[in-house]
Amino acid sequence: MKHSRPDFPRGFLFGTATSAYQIEGHAYGGAGRTHWDDFAATPGNVVRAEDGARACDHYHRYEDDLDLVAAAGFDVYRFSTSWARVMPDGETVNPEGLDFYDRLVDAMLDRGLKPAATLYHWELPSTLADAGGWRNRAIADHFARFTEVLMSRIGDRVWSAAPINEPWCVAWLSHFLGHHAPGLRDIRATARAMHHVLLAHGRSIEVMRGLGMKNLGGVFNFEWSTPADDSEATKAAAERYDAIYNRWFLGGAAKGEYSALALEGLEPHMPTRWQDDMTLISQPLDWVGLNYYTRKVIAHDPDSPWPHVAEVEGPLPKTFMGWEIFPQGLGNFLRRAAAEYTGDTTLYVTENGMAAPDPLVDGGVQDDDRIAFIDDHLDQVQEAIDDGVPVQGYFLWSLMDNYEWALGYEKRFGLVHVDFDTLARTPKASYHALAKALKD
């Protein structure tokens, strides 16, 4: 790697991230059924109908996995908790689940790692999904109760906490596009989910503040939106895509405002009196996290309903996900966030990484493409810092290969290779390069 720790300001934090359902093994420890189990069990939704029942068996192997995090020289381990592990039916507390996260946090602290908790990374208990899930306003109160139960146990020891990972995925991807659980394609359900996920965020922050917790933030995902041509219709389509994907959730949480371009299509389907919730949704945060992977090239599609957009294949090199590699988008979003939404609030890059085939050859994985990807995105972080943007950390997705949701186990994002038959862990060249860079 061309970058090393001294290239960044003193105190700048490097970390890596995972999520509960993707690595833990949901069949263990008394966890309840989730809507991801239901989604995966429905033919056609997930590659080979794979689910997270075993995943990487992090539930039993977490000590060895945290040894890998520490040995690489990372400062922060960003992990998520499973609602259905802590409260299998969304209501009743599972002591085994609380005990697991208690042990996990202590194990991080024992290794000198800062525990960065995300309460929800998409594994909604099936019982709550049956009651309407994110379409139902009551979900915010259920989530507040989950927050209270979990953080009453571990909130005194986590370094940071955020309620919900990537609200766009929870709401739009899952209720409008139907690609993730619960797999709906319903604009009315989408509008409600897009509001209720932020209402749940606000209620969770409120609960954690009430528990005396500090260093609370929100984590949002972003895709740079590039018009496919110079026509006014195409430019407008790209702006609508940007409004829905990039501006709705950050604008709601940071400013108490939803983007007008998105409201043009969503407002007729919004819950009644939604405006009354915006103060709760937009209470102050100590930091904001940006998850960034790619850009999308957007065309105008006059033959489809609102938002009249279509994705067009772009010309840039692509990852194994088919996503264009566009590092400039990360710099663009860091500057935009600070200039238009967050001001001098601390920013972290909470996820950035790439999928590659990553074959294991002679006992190793030579993922030079991932090393270049990381370097190119760290260039953008450096430039943003030089421009005065208050970026204070960069966290890689992901520590290890894992369950990649609807794509099953074939897309590998990890710094550590996982053999999904034996579950053997093998650090890749990118892991070793980062370990050297972080110790320089």
C-alpha positions in Angstrom: 0.0 0.0 0.0 1.2 3.5 -0.7 -0.6 4.8 2.4 0.3 4.3 6.0 -0.9 5.6 9.4 1.5 8.6 9.5 -0.1 10.0 6.3 -3.2 10.9 8.4 -3.8 13.3 11.2 -2.9 12.2 14.8 -5.8 10.4 16.3 -7.3 9.3 12.9 -9.0 5.9 13.4 -8.8 2.9 11.2 -11.2 0.1 11.6 -13.1 -2.8 10.0 -16.7 -3.7 10.0 -19.0 -6.7 10.0 -22.7 -7.4 10.6 -24.4 -9.9 12.9 -26.6 -12.0 10.5 -23.8 -12.1 7.9 -21.2 -13.7 10.2 -22.5 -15.0 13.5 -24.6 -18.1 12.7 -28.2 -17.4 13.4 -29.0 -21.0 14.3 -27.0 -20.7 17.5 -27.7 -19.2 20.9 -31.4 -19.0 21.0 -31.8 -16.5 18.2 -35.3 -16.1 16.8 -36.5 -16.3 13.2 -36.0 -13.2 11.0 -37.5 -11.9 7.9 -34.2 -12.8 6.2 -34.8 -16.4 7.0 -38.3 -16.1 5.5 -37.0 -14.3 2.4 -34.2 -16.8 1.8 -36.7 -19.7 2.1 -38.8 -18.3 -0.7 -37.6 -19.6 -4.1 -35.9 -17.1 -6.4 -35.0 -14.6 -3.7 -31.5 -15.7 -2.7 -28.7 -17.5 -4.7 -29.0 -21.2 -3.9 -31.6 -20.2 -1.2 -28.6 -19.7 1.2 -29.2 -18.1 4.6 -27.3 -17.1 7.7 -28.0 -20.2 9.8 -24.2 -21.0 10.0 -22.6 -18.1 8.2 -19.0 -17.8 9.5 -19.8 -19.3 12.9 -18.5 -16.1 14.5 -20.8 -16.9 17.5 -18.3 -19.6 18.5 -15.2 -18.2 16.9 -15.4 -14.6 17.9 -12.2 -14.7 20.0 -10.1 -15.8 17.1 -11.8 -13.4 14.8 -11.1 -10.5 17.2 -7.5 -11.6 17.4 -7.3 -11.0 13.6 -8.7 -7.5 14.0 -6.2 -6.7 16.7 -3.2 -8.2 14.9 -3.9 -6.1 11.9 -3.5 -2.9 14.0 -7.0 -1.7 13.7 -8.3 0.8 16.3 -12.0 0.2 15.9 -14.2 -2.8 15.3 -17.6 -1.9 14.0 -20.0 -4.7 14.7 -23.8 -5.0 14.7 -26.2 -6.7 17.0 -29.1 -9.0 16.0 -32.5 -7.9 17.3 -33.8 -11.4 16.9 -30.9 -12.8 19.0 -31.6 -10.4 21.8 -35.4 -10.6 21.5 -36.3 -13.6 19.4 -40.0 -12.6 19.0 -39.2 -8.9 19.1 -40.5 -8.7 22.7 -39.2 -11.4 25.0 -35.6 -11.1 26.1 -33.2 -14.0 25.4 -30.5 -14.1 28.1 -28.1 -16.0 25.9 -28.2 -13.2 23.3 -27.4 -10.5 25.9 -24.6 -12.7 27.3 -23.1 -13.1 23.8 -22.9 -9.4 23.2 -21.6 -8.8 26.7 -18.7 -11.3 26.1 -18.1 -9.9 22.6 -17.7 -6.3 23.9 -15.4 -7.4 26.7 -13.3 -9.4 24.2 -12.9 -6.2 22.1 -11.8 -4.2 25.1 -9.4 -6.9 26.2 -7.7 -6.5 22.8 -7.5 -2.7 22.9 -10.2 -2.3 20.3 -12.9 0.4 20.4 -16.3 -1.3 20.1 -18.5 0.6 17.6 -22.0 -0.8 17.8 -24.8 -0.7 15.2 -28.0 -1.9 16.7 -29.8 -3.0 13.5 -28.3 -4.4 10.3 -31.5 -5.8 8.7 -32.4 -8.9 10.7 -36.0 -8.0 11.7 -37.7 -10.6 14.0 -40.4 -12.4 11.9 -43.1 -11.7 14.4 -42.6 -8.0 13.9 -42.5 -8.4 10.2 -45.9 -10.2 10.5 -47.2 -7.1 12.2 -46.2 -4.9 9.3 -42.6 -4.4 10.1 -41.2 -1.1 8.9 -44.6 -0.1 7.4 -46.1 0.0 10.9 -45.4 3.1 13.0 -45.3 0.9 16.1 -41.9 -0.4 14.9 -40.3 2.7 16.3 -41.5 1.9 19.8 -40.4 -1.7 19.5 -37.0 -0.6 18.3 -36.7 1.8 21.3 -37.4 -1.1 23.6 -34.8 -3.2 21.9 -32.3 -0.3 22.3 -33.1 0.0 26.0 -32.7 -3.7 26.7 -29.5 -4.1 24.8 -27.7 -0.9 25.7 -28.7 -1.2 29.4 -26.4 -4.2 29.2 -23.5 -3.1 27.0 -23.9 0.7 26.6 -21.5 1.5 29.4 -18.6 -0.1 27.4 -19.2 0.6 23.7 -17.1 3.4 22.2 -19.8 4.5 19.8 -23.4 3.5 18.9 -25.6 4.0 15.8 -29.2 2.8 15.6 -29.6 1.5 12.0 -27.3 0.6 9.2 -28.1 2.1 5.8 -31.8 3.2 6.0 -32.0 3.3 2.2 -31.5 -0.5 2.1 -34.0 -1.1 4.9 -36.7 1.0 3.2 -36.2 1.5 -0.6 -34.2 -1.5 -1.6 -36.4 -3.8 0.4 -39.9 -2.2 -0.1 -39.7 -0.6 -3.5 -37.2 -2.6 -5.5 -37.9 -5.8 -3.6 -34.3 -7.0 -3.6 -33.9 -7.5 0.1 -36.3 -8.8 2.8 -39.2 -8.4 3.1 -39.1 -8.3 -0.7 -42.0 -5.9 -1.4 -42.5 -3.7 -4.5 -45.1 -1.2 -3.1 -44.7 2.6 -3.1 -47.1 3.0 -0.2 -45.1 0.6 1.9 -41.9 2.3 0.8 -43.0 5.8 1.9 -44.0 4.5 5.3 -40.8 2.5 5.7 -38.7 5.5 4.7 -40.2 7.6 7.4 -40.5 4.9 10.1 -36.9 3.8 9.8 -35.9 7.4 10.6 -38.5 7.6 13.4 -36.9 4.5 14.9 -33.5 6.1 14.6 -34.7 9.1 16.5 -36.4 7.0 19.2 -33.2 4.9 19.6 -31.0 8.0 20.0 -33.4 9.4 22.5 -33.2 6.2 24.6 -29.5 6.0 24.4 -29.2 9.7 25.5 -31.5 8.8 28.4 -29.1 6.0 29.4 -26.3 8.6 29.6 -24.5 7.2 26.5 -22.1 9.4 24.5 -20.7 9.3 21.0 -23.9 8.5 19.2 -24.3 8.7 15.4 -26.1 7.6 12.3 -24.9 5.5 9.4 -26.1 6.3 5.9 -25.2 4.8 2.5 -24.4 6.8 -0.7 -24.1 6.2 -4.4 -22.9 9.0 -6.6 -25.5 9.7 -9.3 -24.2 10.5 -12.8 -26.5 11.4 -15.7 -26.2 9.0 -18.7 -26.3 12.0 -21.1 -26.6 15.7 -21.2 -30.4 16.0 -21.8 -32.5 17.9 -19.3 -34.7 14.8 -18.8 -31.7 12.7 -17.9 -30.2 15.2 -15.6 -33.6 15.5 -13.8 -33.7 11.7 -13.5 -30.2 11.6 -11.9 -31.3 14.3 -9.5 -34.3 12.3 -8.5 -32.2 9.2 -7.9 -29.8 11.4 -5.8 -32.7 12.8 -3.8 -34.1 9.4 -3.0 -30.8 7.6 -2.3 -28.5 10.2 -0.9 -30.5 13.2 0.4 -33.7 11.8 2.0 -32.2 10.0 5.0 -29.2 12.3 5.7 -31.5 15.3 5.2 -34.1 13.9 7.6 -31.6 13.0 10.3 -29.3 16.1 10.0 -31.8 18.9 9.1 -35.3 17.6 9.8 -36.0 18.0 6.1 -36.9 15.5 3.3 -35.8 16.3 -0.2 -38.5 18.0 -2.3 -37.7 15.9 -5.4 -38.3 12.7 -3.4 -41.5 14.1 -1.8 -42.9 14.7 -5.3 -43.5 11.0 -5.6 -43.6 9.9 -2.0 -45.7 12.5 -0.2 -49.1 11.1 -1.3 -48.2 7.8 0.4 -46.6 9.2 3.6 -48.1 8.6 7.0 -50.5 11.2 8.3 -48.8 14.0 10.3 -45.3 12.8 9.4 -44.1 16.4 9.7 -44.7 16.3 13.5 -41.9 13.7 13.8 -39.1 15.6 12.3 -37.8 17.2 15.5 -37.4 13.8 17.1 -35.8 12.4 13.9 -33.3 15.2 13.6 -32.0 15.5 17.2 -28.3 16.3 17.3 -25.7 13.5 16.6 -22.1 13.4 17.7 -20.9 11.9 14.4 -22.2 10.8 11.0 -21.0 7.7 9.1 -20.9 7.4 5.4 -20.9 4.0 3.6 -19.7 4.3 0.1 -18.9 1.7 -2.6 -19.8 2.9 -6.1 -21.7 5.3 -8.4 -24.6 4.7 -10.7 -25.1 6.0 -14.2 -28.8 7.0 -14.5 -31.0 7.4 -17.5 -34.5 8.8 -17.9 -37.2 6.1 -18.3 -40.4 7.8 -19.5 -42.2 4.5 -19.8 -42.0 3.5 -16.1 -43.8 5.2 -13.2 -42.2 7.7 -10.9 -39.3 8.2 -10.3 -38.8 7.5 -14.1 -35.2 6.3 -13.7 -33.2 3.4 -15.1 -29.6 2.3 -14.4 -27.2 2.2 -17.4 -24.0 0.2 -17.4 -21.1 2.6 -17.0 -17.6 2.5 -18.6 -15.4 2.3 -15.6 -13.7 -0.8 -14.2 -16.0 -2.9 -12.0 -15.8 -5.0 -8.9 -17.1 -8.6 -8.7 -20.5 -7.1 -7.8 -20.6 -5.3 -11.2 -20.2 -2.0 -9.4 -18.1 0.7 -11.0 -15.0 1.8 -9.1 -15.4 5.5 -8.7 -13.3 6.8 -5.7 -14.1 10.4 -6.5 -17.6 9.8 -5.3 -16.4 9.3 -1.7 -14.6 12.6 -1.8 -17.6 14.3 -3.3 -19.9 13.0 -0.5 -17.6 13.9 2.3 -17.4 17.5 1.0 -21.2 17.6 0.4 -22.1 16.2 3.8 -20.0 18.8 5.6 -21.0 21.7 3.4 -24.8 21.0 3.1 -25.8 18.8 6.1 -23.4 18.2 9.0 -21.1 21.3 9.3 -18.3 20.6 11.7 -19.8 17.4 13.1 -17.3 14.5 12.9 -17.5 12.3 9.9 -16.4 8.7 9.6 -16.2 6.5 6.5 -18.0 3.6 8.2 -17.9 1.2 5.2 -15.8 1.1 2.1 -14.6 -2.0 0.2 -14.9 -4.2 -2.8 -15.9 -7.7 -3.8 -13.6 -9.9 -5.8 -13.4 -13.6 -6.8 -10.4 -14.0 -4.4 -9.4 -17.6 -5.1 -7.3 -19.3 -2.5 -4.0 -20.3 -4.3 -1.1 -22.0 -2.6 -2.5 -21.1 0.8 -3.0 -17.4 0.1 -5.1 -14.8 -1.7 -3.2 -12.1 -3.7 -5.9 -9.5 -3.9 -3.9 -6.6 -5.4 -7.1 -5.1 -6.8 -8.5 -4.6 -3.3 -5.2 -3.0 -2.2 -5.4 -0.5 -5.1 -9.1 0.1 -4.3 -8.3 1.0 -0.7 -5.4 3.2 -1.6 -7.5 5.1 -4.2 -10.3 5.7 -1.7 -7.8 6.8 1.0 -6.6 9.4 -1.5 -10.0 10.8 -1.5 -10.2 10.8 2.3 -6.8 12.7 2.5 -7.9 15.3 0.0 -11.2 15.9 1.9 -9.2 16.3 5.1 -6.9 18.8 3.4 -10.0 20.7 2.3 -11.1 21.0 5.9 -13.7 18.3 6.1 -13.8 16.8 9.6 -13.2 13.2 8.7 -11.7 11.3 11.6 -11.8 7.6 10.6 -12.0 5.0 7.8 -13.4 1.5 8.3 -13.1 -1.3 5.8 -15.9 -3.6 4.8 -15.4 -6.3 5.7 -13.2 -8.2 8.1 -14.0 -11.5 6.5 -15.9 -13.0 3.6 -19.5 -13.6 4.7 -23.2 -14.0 3.7 -23.8 -11.3 1.1 -27.6 -11.3 1.5 -29.5 -12.1 -1.7 -26.2 -13.0 -3.4 -25.4 -15.8 -0.9 -21.8 -16.7 -0.2 -20.2 -16.2 -3.6 -19.3 -12.4 -3.4 -16.2 -12.0 -1.2 -15.6 -8.6 0.4 -13.3 -9.8 3.2 -9.8 -8.9 4.2 -9.8 -12.5 5.5 -10.8 -15.4 3.2 -13.3 -17.8 4.6 -13.6 -21.4 3.3 -17.4 -21.9 3.7 -17.0 -25.6 3.9 -14.3 -25.8 6.7 -14.7 -22.2 7.9 -11.0 -21.8 7.9 -9.8 -18.2 8.0 -6.9 -17.1 5.7 -5.8 -13.5 5.8 -5.5 -12.1 2.2 -2.7 -9.9 0.8 -4.8 -6.8 1.6 -4.9 -7.8 5.3 -1.2 -8.1 5.4 -0.7 -4.8 3.5 -3.0 -3.0 5.9 -1.3 -4.6 8.9 2.1 -3.2 7.7 0.6 0.2 6.9 -1.1 0.6 10.2 2.1 -0.3 12.1 4.4 2.1 10.2 
